[in-house]
Amino acid sequence: MDYKQIKRSRYYKLRYEYKQYKKEYNELEFIFNKISIKFTEAVQEFCLSHNLSDPFTNNAVRPQNVGGFGSLETKSLYRSLALKTHPDKKTEIKEKERIFNEATKAKSSNNLQELINLSKEIQCAPQVDEITFDQLDLLEFNLNEIKEKINNIKTSAVWLWFYSNSTKREEVLLKFVEF
């Protein structure tokens, strides 16, 4: 096998896995957001009934910051997308504002696969042979990030609490509050 065929094969494998894991992540995130509300209420009720301090009101629980933009691999693709979809540009592209906003979000999270998907929507995606091995490494990194996010959701206190019976739920709440 020559290196172009290896690159093509790796790209298609990563793209397939990315789609599958991204779909799973989106579904889990939707469920997680719904049950997080119930979990927050349960924590607050548990703290009141056991005279414990609520970790949400004393700011012990804070959202994590998202990493910044720093990859040259995503920069050129974002630039071509931005030139074609920027709201100040007069173009014939429908939904250009949505695509521009999603591209900006993908750029800030250094998500090359999302940029490629958006590029395909407006027919400016790079050909498989134009993708570098560094870009493939970045795609693999993005895939691993999604796998890690899925794992984080499935091992979170919210998830464990929701899928536990009533006895186990109280244990999960106590561990969460004590943490």
C-alpha positions as CSV (number, residue, x, y, z in Angstrom):
1,M,0.0,0.0,0.0
2,D,1.2,3.5,-0.8
3,Y,1.0,6.4,1.6
4,K,-2.0,8.0,-0.2
5,Q,-4.0,4.8,0.2
6,I,-3.0,4.5,3.9
7,K,-4.0,8.2,4.4
8,R,-7.3,7.7,2.6
9,S,-8.1,4.5,4.6
10,R,-7.2,6.2,7.9
11,Y,-9.3,9.3,7.0
12,Y,-12.4,7.2,6.2
13,K,-12.1,5.1,9.3
14,L,-11.7,8.3,11.5
15,R,-14.6,10.0,9.8
16,Y,-16.9,6.9,10.3
17,E,-15.9,6.6,14.0
18,Y,-16.3,10.4,14.5
19,K,-19.8,10.3,13.1
20,Q,-20.8,7.4,15.3
21,Y,-19.3,8.8,18.5
22,K,-20.5,12.3,17.8
23,K,-24.1,11.0,17.5
24,E,-23.7,9.0,20.7
25,Y,-22.3,12.1,22.5
26,N,-25.1,14.3,21.3
27,E,-27.7,11.9,22.5
28,L,-25.9,11.5,25.9
29,E,-25.5,15.2,26.3
30,F,-29.2,15.8,25.7
31,I,-30.1,13.2,28.3
32,F,-27.4,14.5,30.7
33,N,-28.7,18.1,30.5
34,K,-32.2,16.9,31.3
35,I,-31.2,14.8,34.2
36,S,-28.8,17.4,35.5
37,I,-31.7,19.6,36.5
38,K,-33.3,16.8,38.5
39,F,-29.9,16.0,40.0
40,T,-29.4,19.6,41.1
41,E,-32.8,19.6,42.7
42,A,-32.1,16.3,44.5
43,V,-28.7,17.6,45.8
44,Q,-30.3,20.7,47.2
45,E,-33.2,18.8,48.8
46,F,-30.7,16.3,50.2
47,C,-28.6,19.1,51.7
48,L,-31.6,20.7,53.3
49,S,-32.8,17.5,54.8
50,H,-29.4,16.6,56.2
51,N,-28.3,20.1,57.3
52,L,-25.3,20.1,54.8
53,S,-24.0,23.0,52.7
54,D,-25.2,23.0,49.2
55,P,-22.2,22.7,46.8
56,F,-24.1,24.7,44.1
57,T,-24.8,27.8,46.3
58,N,-21.3,28.1,47.8
59,N,-19.7,28.0,44.3
60,A,-17.8,24.8,44.9
61,V,-19.0,23.5,41.6
62,R,-17.8,25.6,38.6
63,P,-18.0,24.9,34.8
64,Q,-14.7,24.0,33.1
65,N,-13.1,26.3,30.6
66,V,-12.9,25.2,27.0
67,G,-9.5,25.1,25.4
68,G,-8.5,27.7,22.9
69,F,-7.6,27.8,19.2
70,G,-4.1,26.9,18.3
71,S,-3.9,24.5,15.4
72,L,-2.5,25.5,12.0
73,E,-4.4,22.5,10.6
74,T,-7.8,24.1,11.4
75,K,-6.7,27.7,10.7
76,S,-6.6,27.4,6.9
77,L,-9.9,25.6,6.6
78,Y,-11.6,28.0,9.0
79,R,-10.2,30.9,6.9
80,S,-11.7,29.6,3.7
81,L,-15.0,29.0,5.4
82,A,-15.0,32.5,7.0
83,L,-14.3,34.1,3.7
84,K,-17.3,32.5,2.0
85,T,-19.8,32.7,4.9
86,H,-18.9,35.9,6.8
87,P,-22.1,38.0,7.4
88,D,-20.5,41.1,5.9
89,K,-19.8,39.3,2.6
90,K,-22.4,39.2,-0.1
91,T,-22.7,35.6,-1.2
92,E,-25.4,33.2,-2.4
93,I,-24.9,30.7,0.4
94,K,-28.0,30.0,2.3
95,E,-27.7,29.9,6.1
96,K,-24.3,31.5,5.9
97,E,-24.7,33.1,9.4
98,R,-25.4,29.7,10.9
99,I,-22.4,28.1,9.1
100,F,-20.1,31.0,10.1
101,N,-21.1,30.7,13.8
102,E,-20.7,26.9,13.8
103,A,-17.3,27.3,12.1
104,T,-16.2,29.8,14.7
105,K,-17.3,27.5,17.4
106,A,-15.4,24.6,15.8
107,K,-12.3,26.7,15.3
108,S,-12.3,27.8,19.0
109,S,-12.5,24.1,20.1
110,N,-10.0,23.1,17.5
111,N,-12.4,20.6,15.9
112,L,-11.2,19.8,12.4
113,Q,-13.9,17.3,11.6
114,E,-16.7,19.8,12.2
115,L,-14.9,22.3,10.0
116,I,-14.7,19.7,7.2
117,N,-18.4,18.9,7.6
118,L,-19.3,22.6,7.3
119,S,-17.0,22.9,4.3
120,K,-18.9,20.1,2.6
121,E,-22.1,22.0,3.1
122,I,-20.8,24.8,0.9
123,Q,-18.7,22.7,-1.4
124,C,-15.3,23.9,-0.3
125,A,-14.1,20.9,1.7
126,P,-10.5,19.7,1.0
127,Q,-10.1,16.5,-1.0
128,V,-8.9,13.4,0.9
129,D,-5.6,13.5,-0.8
130,E,-5.1,17.1,0.3
131,I,-5.4,16.2,4.0
132,T,-2.1,16.0,5.7
133,F,-1.0,13.4,8.3
134,D,-1.0,16.2,10.9
135,Q,-4.6,16.8,10.1
136,L,-5.3,13.1,10.5
137,D,-3.6,13.2,13.9
138,L,-5.8,16.2,14.8
139,L,-8.9,14.3,13.7
140,E,-7.9,11.3,15.8
141,F,-7.3,13.7,18.8
142,N,-10.8,15.2,18.3
143,L,-12.2,11.6,18.2
144,N,-10.5,10.8,21.4
145,E,-11.8,14.0,23.0
146,I,-15.4,12.9,22.2
147,K,-14.7,9.4,23.6
148,E,-13.4,11.0,26.8
149,K,-16.5,13.3,27.0
150,I,-18.7,10.2,26.6
151,N,-16.8,8.4,29.4
152,N,-17.0,11.5,31.6
153,I,-20.8,11.6,31.2
154,K,-21.2,7.9,31.9
155,T,-19.0,8.0,35.0
156,S,-20.4,11.3,36.4
157,A,-22.3,11.5,39.7
158,V,-25.4,12.8,37.7
159,W,-25.4,9.7,35.5
160,L,-24.7,7.3,38.4
161,W,-27.5,8.9,40.5
162,F,-30.1,8.8,37.7
163,Y,-29.5,5.1,36.9
164,S,-29.4,4.0,40.5
165,N,-32.2,2.6,42.7
166,S,-33.4,4.8,45.6
167,T,-31.0,3.4,48.2
168,K,-28.0,3.8,45.9
169,R,-29.1,7.4,45.0
170,E,-28.7,8.6,48.5
171,E,-25.2,7.1,48.6
172,V,-24.3,8.9,45.4
173,L,-25.7,12.2,46.7
174,L,-23.8,11.9,50.0
175,K,-20.5,11.2,48.1
176,F,-21.2,14.1,45.8
177,V,-21.9,16.6,48.6
178,E,-18.9,15.4,50.7
179,F,-16.6,15.7,47.7
